Amino acid sequence: MPGWPRCSSWYKGKQGAGMSDYFETEDVVKGYDSGIVKRILSYVKPYRFLVVVTLLTLAVSTLGELAVPVLQQRVIDNDILARFLLIRTDVLAHEEPGLAHDTRGTLEALMGTPGMLPIGDYCFVPQDQDTKIASRVEEELRQKGILGEAQWYAFSYKSGDPSLEVMDKYGEFFIKGDTAAAIYTKDLYTLPVQAIATIRSRDIASIIRVVVFLLIILALVFVFTFIQTWTTTLLGQHVMKDMRLALFKKTASQSTAFLSRHPVGRIVTRLTGDVETINEFFTSVLVAFLKDLAIMVGALITLFLLSPKLAVVALCTMPPALAITAYSRIKARDAFRRQRTASSRVNSYLSERLSGVAVVQLFRGEKRSAREFAEGNNELLKANLGEMYVFATFRPFVELLSTITMAVIIAVGANLVLNLSLSLGVLIAFINLTGMFYGPVMDIAEKYTLLQSAMAGGERVFKLLDTDDHIPDQGTHRIEGMVRGHIAFEDVHFSYKKDEGILKGLTFKVNPGEMAAIVGYTGAGKTTITNVLARLWDIDGGSILLDGIPLPDIPLNELRRSVLPVLQDVFLFSGTVVDNIRLGLSLTDEAVAEAAKAVHAHEFISRLPDGYQTRLSEGATNISSGQRQLISFARVIAHNPAIVILDEATSSIDTETEHLIQLGIQRVLAGRTSIVIAHRLSTIRHSDRILVLSGGRIVEQGKHEELIEQKGIYAGLYQLQYAGKII
């Protein structure tokens, strides 16, 4: 087989080297690549509706999360604390001409505050997020007696309000106007609980409304987050489906040369593991990055809207966190690379050793294999620990910086609250928003490894999709009716690898209806003739003609419908026996049974538990190798080709079964061109012509008896097989 020289040369170079990195020929980690992202997103185009729904739900859920601390701030300032500042308008009237310009501006802003309550010579201004008094202005107003020292609680009322009874009973504590009243905060909480509840009934009702509103927002966030997760997962699954289908179609159309250069395990990994990393790109990376970025930007904007001064303080503490995030990203990339490389080597070693465990046991290699695996496993352990150390160091650092930021905000914010430049609710909101900002910082850094994996997986997937190594199918000469079966090889040259020729000027003809046998030593090129005749490989030079038509001029589907080889390695798919014989044809059960009877497979199939409906396991391991050969023959007969190539087709059949096969073949090959490639010369004694292949050329040809008389290569092969028997 063409792949063996490569494998054997690799093995010689690796003997004693321990864990193999044969399959590690590509980078396992790649940074962000906008080109790969664009190609991944191109698969989203058919699902624009899901994208729109995802973005809308993302926006709504993000706004909902940001609204929670803002509502908390409002309810704390306006309803729970409900503090009012006292401004004495009677004093202001006398002192205003002597006030500084900025002090007068502050007073105008305070007097225009929504919710301000005038009571006689006093104005009560609510202290909330809009109340901002500079320390110098506050000091001037207090010195002149315009701004009261104590905190007040003020409220409005109407005729018949229950609060009138409380004020009548405890009138000495209240300043009462026509529609509003006020009381020292410290005096309010000396009243009985029922009286306090009556005075603050509006605040309690407002708190209940806000709590209900908060619950509605949280419910909406939950619903929209669920929809976002569902649409994102659905989008990722659709993209995976389309990408796997594209990969499968591309791989199935590639040439045998391409497939021989790429191990099956690697291609399967492309269709499964690498595509799955792209699914993670949608479900765990892309939307998560958008959500985290939206939360971070939204939190910063909200901070500046609430208090620009305190937002600047918070912002100054964030660069160290961003610097640590960038550094940890680089370290995580290196750790992730080591982990992926070590993991791949361990997996490759396990796959190889477990597949060949019988050989390991026969050659007493258990201890050596265990030692080599322990070395690789130890490297994987170190790599995993290295990755763990990165995150074990990064997260505490970011949490430390987050704590320091909050401590600075609390220290500066508390001072601003005491100086009437900030409300307590805004300070609490700042603490919550700062936590919301640092959460995504850690999340983004930890998801960077998933982004790297998705980029690497995407690069490998698109590299396979971009590879175009298929057999050209540009033939326009359509075959009318049944192929006669005239085959001509004219000076054919072919090599699987450059400068390693297999066929060297091969020339021979097979006439219609003739049974030609090809024999020769191993490596002479017998199986290669099958490969090039069915155009599994294209020749390097010369020409192959079918009924006088060059093979490249015949459409591939028509060529392979007319030329059907039975390969020496029989492959049956998992499924029923009848499905394996039909293999895509719409044949009746009777036609399938007739094909099986022709090769004497009907008898053993009928004895199976479910007859033709018996399910075969993977590789058809639940039947014997000889039975698998018989089913493969029945499959060929069912497809009714014009030319049949039997490549070592009876190598796994016992003598009795071989006799039945010969009887069946003699009937079904009558009138068809056939080429039989076999080491067991007894199966080809009655061939019309035997071609002896050596060094990529025909060196002898004739009937069995003629070649025996020539005492050449064929006679030598026959003597080797039947030494001691009468020729």
SULBEL-V337009 format. One line per field, one symbol per residue. phi: phi as a letter, one per 40 degrees, with the letter a starting at -180 (. if undefined). psi: psi as a letter, one per 40 degrees, with the letter a starting at -180 (. if undefined). burial: b if it has 9 or more other C-alpha atoms within 8 Angstrom, else e. A space follows every 10 residues. Layout:
phi=???
psi=???
burial=???
This chain:
phi=.cccdccccc cccbdgcgcc bdccbbcbbb ccbccccccc ccccdcbcdc cccccccccc cccccccccc ccccccccbc cfcbccbccc cccccddccc cccccccccc cccdgcbcbg cbbbbccbcc cbbccccccc ccccgcbccc cbbbababcg cdcccccccb cccbbbbcba aaaddccdcc ccdccccccb cccccccccc cccccccccc cccccccccc cccccccccc dccccccccc cccccccccc cbdddccccc cbcccccccc dccbbdcccc cccccccccc ccdcccadcc ccccccccdd cccccccccc cccccccccc cccccccccc cccccbcccd ccbfbccccc cccccccccc cccccccccd cccccccccc ccccdccccc cccccccccg cacccccccc ccccccccdc dccccccccc cccccccccc cccccccbbb cdbbcbcccc gccchcbbbb fcbaacbdgb cbbbgcbabb cdgcbbbbbi cdgchccccc ccccfcbccc agabbbfgbd dccbddcccc ccbbcbcccc bbcciccccc ccfhcccccc ccccccccbg ccccccccdb gcccccccgf ccbccccccc cccccccccf ccbbbbbfcb cbbccccccc cccccdcccc gbcabbbacc cccbcbccab bbbaggbcba aicdcccccc fbcccccccc cbdgbcc
psi=ideddddddd ddeeheebhi fdegeiiehi ahhddddddd ddeedefddd dddddddddd dddddddddd dddddddddd dfiiihhhdd ddddeddeii dddddddddd dehhehhhhb eihhhhgaee hhhidddddd dddeedhidi iihiiiiihe hddddddddf deeihhadei iiihddddee iidddddddf dddddddddd dddddddddd dddddddddd dddddddddd dddddddddd ddeiiddddd ehiddddddd ecdddddddd dddecddddd dddddddddd ddddddgddd ddddddeddd dddddddddd dddddddddd dddddddddd dddddfdddd ddefeddddd dddddddddd dddddddddd dddddddddd dddddddddd ddddddddef eiiddddddd dddddddddd ddddddeddd dddddddddd dddddehggi hhgehegihh ahhdfhhhhh fhhiidiheg hdhgfhhiih iheihhihii ihededdddd dddefdiiid iaihhhfehh deehhdddde ddhhihidgh hiihaidddd ddfeigiidd ddddddddef edddddeidf beehhiihef eeiidddddd ddddddddef idhhhhgfee dehidddddd ddddddddeh eihihhhidg edeedeidhh hhhhfeihdi iaidddddde fadddddddd dfheih.
burial=eeeeeeeeeb eeebeeeebb eeebeeebbb eeeeebbeeb eebbeeeeeb bebbbebbeb bbebbbebbb bbbbbbbbbb ebbbbbbbbe bbeebeeeee eebbebeeeb bebeebbbbe ebbbbbbbbe bebbbebbeb bbebbbbbee bbbbeebeee eebeebbeee eebbeeeeeb bbbbbebbee eeeebbbbbe eebbebbeeb eeebeebbeb bbebbebbbe bbbebbbebb ebbbebbbeb eeebbeebbb eeeeebbbbb bbbbbbbbbb bbbbbbbbbe bbbbbbebbb ebbbeebbeb bbbbeebbee bbebbbebbe bbbebbbbbb bbbbbbebbb eebeeeeeeb beeebeeebe ebbeebbebb eebbebbeeb beebbebbbe bbebbbebbb ebbbebbebb bbbbbbbbbb bbbbbbbbeb bbbbbebbbb bbbbbbbbbb beeebeeeee beeebeeeee eebebbbbbb bbbbbbeeee bbbbbbbeeb bbbbbbbbbb eeebbbebeb bbbbbbbebe ebbbbbbeeb bbbbbbebbb bbbbbbbbeb ebbbbbbbbb bbeeeeeeee bbbebbbbbb bbeebbebee bbebebbebb eeeeebbbbb bbbbbbbbbe bbbbbbbbbb bebeeebbeb bbbbbeeebe ebbbbbbbee eeebeebbbb bbbbbbbbeb bbbbeebbee bbbbbbebee eeeeeee
